[in-house]
Amino acid sequence: MRLVQFELNTGERRVGLVDGDRVRAVQGAQSVRELALAAIEAGQSLAKQVDSLSLGAHHDYRQLLNERRVLPPLDHPDPAHMLVTGTGLTHLGSAATRDKMHQHAGKEAELTDSMRIFQWGLAGGKPAAGEAGVQPEWFYKGDGSIVVRPGGDFAVPPFAEDAGEEPELGGMYVIGHDGKPYRLGFALGNEFSDHVMERKNYLYLAHSKLRNCAYGPELRVGDLPEHLAGTSRIMRGDEVLWEKEFLSGEANMCHSFDNLEYHHFKYAQFLRPGDVHIHFFGTATLSFADGIKAQPGDRFEVGMTEFGEALVNGISRADAVFEAGSVGKL
């Protein structure tokens, strides 16, 4: 089952069930979050909750996408109650690019901190069921205000040094009224980061992640195949600037999803009932590693057959929102 959230011409919200090139509106549902909370209260899966409701009008899926009326597939009416986070160095091969970034001249024979964490993941990132494995790298990306809808542009702030894609999967979660996290499913994601800033010093990783991101357009409900292969592409006008396969799924990861989820939700502050969490699981494929520098006007396309329509986003420059020395004093 694949679900989308979209807007009518009137601006009203709807939840839709993807049916080929059409979207069927789920009667009485205005958000996936509401559906998920109802499913939790009913003690049943999200898929069964959707199946219990009737389907309404058909909508042309391509038209919804072209008119940018498709929303992220999970959100919260109050962006402050939506947390976007992620884990890095989780995929086989993901350490190579990062290690190259963080090596210093004359020290190539020494293990970088990135390579150490990656090796820890290889050794202990897939513990037995019910056990906690080694913790991964973790980062905060922002609240719901940094999320861009499918088809929208990533804003590049004046202080940014790079505008690089990160094609990966995102886990979609709602915290139930019982204070327990529930995974609804997964969505394609573009985590979008500043790799030039990160390369200067790995302690700048936190700064480099504070950028827009996108996920969707579809929420794939339930579990995933062990092996997944998609395509990440950058378009400049009508030309393909760069294209590469990216792999995901637990067969291509050094951590299990269960382990990554445990090390996020083990913190009490992330278990506030009703909140929404979007958690990016990392990637091993970046155009930055191939010397590509995306620029305003380019278009990112992240696609994978198992997730239906590709996630497409552009890039545009943003004005400064704050000037140095302009903090008010009371």
C-alpha positions as CSV (number, residue, x, y, z in Angstrom):
1,M,0.0,0.0,0.0
2,R,1.2,3.5,-0.9
3,L,-0.3,6.7,0.4
4,V,0.0,10.3,-0.4
5,Q,-1.3,13.6,1.1
6,F,-2.5,16.2,-1.3
7,E,-4.5,19.4,-1.6
8,L,-7.7,20.0,-3.5
9,N,-8.1,23.1,-5.7
10,T,-9.8,24.7,-2.7
11,G,-6.7,24.1,-0.5
12,E,-8.5,21.4,1.6
13,R,-6.3,18.4,2.5
14,R,-6.9,14.8,1.6
15,V,-5.2,11.4,2.0
16,G,-5.0,9.4,-1.1
17,L,-4.4,5.7,-2.0
18,V,-2.1,5.4,-5.0
19,D,-3.8,3.4,-7.7
20,G,-1.6,3.4,-10.9
21,D,-1.8,6.8,-12.5
22,R,-4.7,7.8,-10.2
23,V,-5.1,8.7,-6.5
24,R,-8.3,7.5,-4.7
25,A,-9.3,9.8,-1.8
26,V,-9.7,8.0,1.5
27,Q,-13.1,9.1,2.8
28,G,-13.0,11.1,6.1
29,A,-9.2,11.4,6.2
30,Q,-7.4,14.7,6.0
31,S,-4.0,13.5,7.3
32,V,-1.9,10.4,7.5
33,R,-1.1,11.3,11.1
34,E,-4.8,11.2,12.1
35,L,-5.2,7.8,10.4
36,A,-2.2,6.5,12.2
37,L,-3.4,7.7,15.6
38,A,-6.8,6.1,14.9
39,A,-5.1,2.8,13.9
40,I,-3.1,2.9,17.2
41,E,-6.2,3.4,19.2
42,A,-8.0,0.6,17.4
43,G,-5.0,-1.7,17.9
44,Q,-4.6,-2.4,14.1
45,S,-2.2,-1.6,11.3
46,L,-2.3,1.5,9.3
47,A,-3.2,-0.6,6.2
48,K,-6.2,-2.1,8.0
49,Q,-7.3,1.3,9.1
50,V,-7.3,2.6,5.5
51,D,-9.1,-0.6,4.3
52,S,-11.8,0.0,6.9
53,L,-12.7,3.3,5.2
54,S,-14.4,3.8,1.9
55,L,-12.6,5.4,-1.1
56,G,-13.9,8.5,-2.8
57,A,-13.1,10.5,-5.9
58,H,-10.3,9.7,-8.4
59,H,-7.6,12.3,-8.9
60,D,-5.1,12.5,-11.7
61,Y,-1.8,11.7,-10.0
62,R,0.4,13.4,-12.6
63,Q,-1.7,16.5,-12.5
64,L,-1.4,16.7,-8.7
65,L,2.4,16.4,-9.0
66,N,2.7,19.0,-11.8
67,E,0.5,21.5,-9.9
68,R,2.6,20.9,-6.7
69,R,-0.5,19.9,-4.8
70,V,1.2,16.8,-3.4
71,L,2.3,17.3,0.2
72,P,4.9,15.3,2.2
73,P,3.3,12.0,3.0
74,L,3.5,12.5,6.8
75,D,3.4,15.8,8.7
76,H,2.0,17.6,11.7
77,P,-0.2,20.7,11.9
78,D,2.3,22.3,14.2
79,P,5.8,22.1,12.7
80,A,7.4,22.4,16.2
81,H,5.9,18.9,17.0
82,M,7.7,17.3,14.1
83,L,11.3,16.3,14.4
84,V,13.6,15.5,11.5
85,T,16.8,13.6,12.3
86,G,19.1,11.1,10.7
87,T,21.9,8.6,11.1
88,G,25.1,8.4,9.0
89,L,27.7,5.8,8.1
90,T,25.0,3.2,8.1
91,H,25.4,1.8,4.6
92,L,28.1,-0.5,3.2
93,G,30.4,1.8,1.2
94,S,29.3,4.9,3.0
95,A,32.5,5.3,4.9
96,A,34.7,5.7,1.8
97,T,33.5,9.1,0.8
98,R,33.3,10.4,4.4
99,D,36.8,9.0,5.2
100,K,38.2,10.7,2.2
101,M,36.7,14.0,3.3
102,H,38.1,13.7,6.8
103,Q,41.6,12.5,6.2
104,H,44.4,14.9,6.8
105,A,47.6,15.2,4.8
106,G,50.3,12.8,6.1
107,K,47.8,10.8,8.2
108,E,46.2,8.5,5.5
109,A,47.4,5.4,7.4
110,E,45.5,6.4,10.5
111,L,41.8,5.5,11.0
112,T,39.6,8.6,10.9
113,D,36.7,8.9,13.4
114,S,34.4,8.2,10.5
115,M,36.0,4.9,9.7
116,R,36.1,3.9,13.3
117,I,32.3,4.4,13.7
118,F,31.7,2.6,10.4
119,Q,33.8,-0.4,11.6
120,W,31.9,-0.4,14.9
121,G,28.7,-0.6,12.9
122,L,30.0,-3.6,10.8
123,A,30.9,-5.4,14.0
124,G,27.8,-4.6,16.1
125,G,25.2,-2.8,14.1
126,K,22.9,-5.8,13.6
127,P,22.3,-7.3,17.1
128,A,19.9,-10.1,17.9
129,A,16.2,-9.3,18.1
130,G,15.4,-7.4,21.3
131,E,19.1,-6.5,21.9
132,A,20.8,-3.1,21.5
133,G,23.7,-2.9,19.2
134,V,26.4,-0.3,18.8
135,Q,25.0,3.3,18.4
136,P,25.4,5.0,15.1
137,E,26.3,8.6,14.2
138,W,23.2,10.7,14.8
139,F,22.3,14.2,13.7
140,Y,19.5,16.7,14.1
141,K,18.2,18.3,10.9
142,G,15.4,20.5,12.0
143,D,11.7,20.6,12.8
144,G,8.8,20.5,10.3
145,S,9.5,24.0,9.0
146,I,12.6,22.8,7.0
147,V,10.6,20.2,5.0
148,V,10.0,21.0,1.3
149,R,7.0,19.4,-0.5
150,P,7.7,17.2,-3.6
151,G,8.4,19.5,-6.6
152,G,9.4,22.4,-4.4
153,D,12.8,24.1,-4.3
154,F,15.5,23.7,-1.6
155,A,16.5,27.1,-0.4
156,V,20.2,27.7,-0.4
157,P,21.1,30.3,2.3
158,P,23.8,33.0,1.6
159,F,26.3,31.3,4.0
160,A,26.0,27.9,2.3
161,E,29.1,26.5,0.6
162,D,27.4,23.6,-1.2
163,A,23.9,22.4,-2.2
164,G,24.3,18.6,-2.4
165,E,21.7,15.9,-2.6
166,E,21.6,12.8,-0.3
167,P,19.3,10.1,-1.7
168,E,18.1,7.8,1.0
169,L,15.2,6.3,2.8
170,G,13.3,7.9,5.6
171,G,11.4,6.2,8.3
172,M,8.0,7.7,9.1
173,Y,6.9,7.6,12.8
174,V,4.0,8.8,15.0
175,I,4.2,8.7,18.8
176,G,1.1,7.1,20.2
177,H,-0.9,8.3,23.2
178,D,0.8,5.5,25.0
179,G,4.2,7.2,24.5
180,K,5.4,4.5,22.2
181,P,6.8,5.2,18.7
182,Y,5.0,3.5,15.8
183,R,6.6,3.1,12.3
184,L,4.1,3.7,9.6
185,G,6.4,2.8,6.8
186,F,9.1,4.4,4.6
187,A,9.5,7.1,2.0
188,L,12.1,8.1,-0.5
189,G,14.2,11.1,0.8
190,N,16.6,13.7,-0.3
191,E,18.4,14.8,2.9
192,F,20.3,17.7,1.2
193,S,23.4,18.9,3.0
194,D,26.4,21.2,2.7
195,H,29.3,18.8,2.0
196,V,31.9,21.5,1.5
197,M,31.3,22.8,5.0
198,E,31.4,19.3,6.4
199,R,34.7,18.6,4.6
200,K,36.5,21.5,6.3
201,N,36.1,19.7,9.7
202,Y,33.9,16.8,10.7
203,L,32.8,18.9,13.8
204,Y,31.0,21.1,11.2
205,L,28.7,18.1,10.4
206,A,26.0,19.6,12.7
207,H,26.1,22.9,10.8
208,S,26.1,21.2,7.4
209,K,22.8,19.3,8.2
210,L,20.8,22.4,9.0
211,R,19.2,22.7,5.6
212,N,16.0,21.9,3.8
213,C,15.0,18.3,3.0
214,A,12.2,16.5,1.2
215,Y,10.7,13.0,1.3
216,G,7.9,11.3,-0.6
217,P,5.8,11.8,-2.6
218,E,4.6,8.4,-1.4
219,L,4.5,6.6,2.0
220,R,5.1,2.9,1.5
221,V,3.2,1.2,4.3
222,G,4.8,-1.7,6.1
223,D,8.2,-3.4,5.8
224,L,10.7,-3.3,3.0
225,P,12.6,-5.8,0.8
226,E,16.1,-6.6,2.1
227,H,17.7,-5.3,-1.1
228,L,16.6,-2.0,-2.8
229,A,18.2,-0.2,-5.7
230,G,17.2,3.2,-6.9
231,T,18.6,6.0,-9.1
232,S,19.8,9.5,-8.1
233,R,20.0,12.0,-10.9
234,I,20.7,15.7,-11.3
235,M,19.2,17.5,-14.3
236,R,20.6,20.8,-15.6
237,G,18.0,22.1,-18.0
238,D,17.1,19.1,-20.3
239,E,20.5,17.5,-19.8
240,V,21.5,14.8,-17.3
241,L,24.4,16.4,-15.3
242,W,25.0,13.3,-13.2
243,E,23.3,9.9,-12.5
244,K,24.1,7.0,-10.3
245,E,22.5,4.0,-8.7
246,F,22.1,4.0,-5.0
247,L,21.4,1.0,-2.8
248,S,19.5,0.6,0.4
249,G,17.6,-2.0,2.5
250,E,19.2,-3.9,5.3
251,A,21.2,-6.2,2.9
252,N,23.2,-3.1,2.0
253,M,23.5,-1.7,5.5
254,C,25.8,-2.3,8.4
255,H,23.0,-1.4,10.9
256,S,19.5,-2.9,11.2
257,F,16.5,-0.6,11.1
258,D,15.6,-1.8,14.6
259,N,19.0,-0.8,16.0
260,L,18.9,2.7,14.4
261,E,15.4,3.2,15.7
262,Y,16.4,2.1,19.2
263,H,19.2,4.6,19.4
264,H,16.9,7.4,18.4
265,F,13.8,6.6,20.5
266,K,15.8,5.6,23.6
267,Y,15.7,9.3,24.6
268,A,12.6,10.3,26.6
269,Q,12.3,13.7,24.9
270,F,11.5,11.9,21.6
271,L,8.5,10.1,23.0
272,R,6.0,13.0,23.3
273,P,2.5,11.6,22.4
274,G,1.2,12.9,19.1
275,D,4.5,14.0,17.7
276,V,5.8,13.0,14.3
277,H,9.3,11.9,13.5
278,I,11.0,11.7,10.2
279,H,14.3,9.8,10.4
280,F,16.8,9.5,7.5
281,F,18.7,6.3,7.4
282,G,21.8,7.4,5.4
283,T,23.3,6.8,1.9
284,A,26.5,5.7,0.3
285,T,26.0,7.7,-3.0
286,L,26.7,11.4,-3.4
287,S,27.4,13.4,-6.5
288,F,29.8,15.5,-4.4
289,A,32.1,12.5,-4.3
290,D,32.3,12.6,-8.1
291,G,33.2,16.3,-8.1
292,I,29.8,17.6,-9.0
293,K,28.6,21.0,-7.8
294,A,24.9,21.5,-8.1
295,Q,23.6,25.1,-8.5
296,P,20.3,27.0,-8.5
297,G,18.2,25.9,-11.4
298,D,19.3,22.3,-11.2
299,R,16.8,19.6,-10.4
300,F,17.3,16.5,-8.2
301,E,15.4,13.3,-9.0
302,V,15.5,10.4,-6.6
303,G,13.6,7.3,-7.8
304,M,13.0,3.7,-6.8
305,T,10.5,1.3,-8.3
306,E,9.2,0.1,-4.9
307,F,8.2,3.7,-4.0
308,G,6.2,4.7,-7.1
309,E,6.8,8.2,-8.4
310,A,10.2,9.8,-8.1
311,L,11.0,12.5,-5.6
312,V,11.8,15.7,-7.6
313,N,13.1,19.0,-6.1
314,G,14.8,22.1,-7.4
315,I,17.3,24.5,-5.9
316,S,16.9,28.3,-5.4
317,R,18.8,31.0,-3.6
318,A,17.4,32.4,-0.3
319,D,17.8,35.8,1.2
320,A,19.5,36.1,4.6
321,V,17.0,35.8,7.5
322,F,19.4,37.2,10.1
323,E,22.4,39.6,10.1
324,A,25.4,39.4,12.3
325,G,25.2,41.7,15.3
326,S,21.5,42.2,15.1
327,V,20.3,40.3,18.2
328,G,18.0,42.5,20.2
329,K,18.9,43.4,23.8
330,L,16.3,43.8,26.5
